[in-house]
Amino acid sequence: MRSLGVTLLIVVAGAAGWFFLARLVMDEGVGDAVNESVGVAFGLLIVVSVVGAIRKARSAGGGDDSADSGDDPEKPS
């Protein structure tokens, strides 16, 4: 749960930082700065997702073989 909070804080800080960069340094309008910061937030979330998938694959020993076992998860035992 702690890593979720840290990740969320990083994404929000990155988006807020990009908003202030776009608004104050690049002199964009408020609407454009908000749009850019939302785009940065989505981009950071994609990066977090990819890193999480890579970490999960490495910790599982190279992949999850349960999907290839031939068992139907919908079929009761």
N, C-alpha and C positions, 0 to 999 in steps of 0.2 A: 504494500500500500504506500510505503514511503517513496518508492521509485516512481509511482504514478504521480504523486504530488510534485516531485522534483521535475519530472518530465513536463507536466502541465505548466509549472512555473517557467521553465525554459522556453516553452512554446509561446506563452503569453508575453514574456519579456522580449522575445525576438520580434513578435508582432508589434508590440508597443514601441520598441526601438525603431523598427522600420517605419512605423507611422510618424514618429518625430523626425526621423531622417528625411522622409519624403515631404513632410509638411514644412519643416523649418529650414533644412539645408537645400533641398531641391525646389522649394517654393511651389509645391503642388497645391491644388485646392483640397479642401477637407474631404470631399467625396472621393477624389482620386487617391488620396493618402489612405483612406479607409479601405478602398478596394485593393490597393497594393498590400496593405498589412494583412488583410484576410487571405490574400494569395500566398503571402509568406507563411502564415499560420498553417494553411493546408499543405504547403510544401514541407514544412518542418514535421508535420504529422506523418507525411509519407515517408520521410527519412526515418522517423522513429519506428514506423511499422516495418520497414525493410530491415533495420538493425535488429529489431525484436525477432523477426522471422529467422534471420541468420543465427542469432544467439540460440534460439530454440532448436534449430536444426543441428547445431554443433553440440548442444548439451544432450540431445537425444541419440548421439552416436552416429550421425550421418543421415538420419531420416527416420520417418515414421512408417513402419512396415504394416501397421494395423489395417490400412486401407487396402493392401494387396493380399490379405490373408484368405480371401475368398468367402469369408463369412458375411452373411447379410445382417446388418445391424438392425433392420426392421423386423426380421423374423424372430419370433420368441423361441427360446430354447426349450 
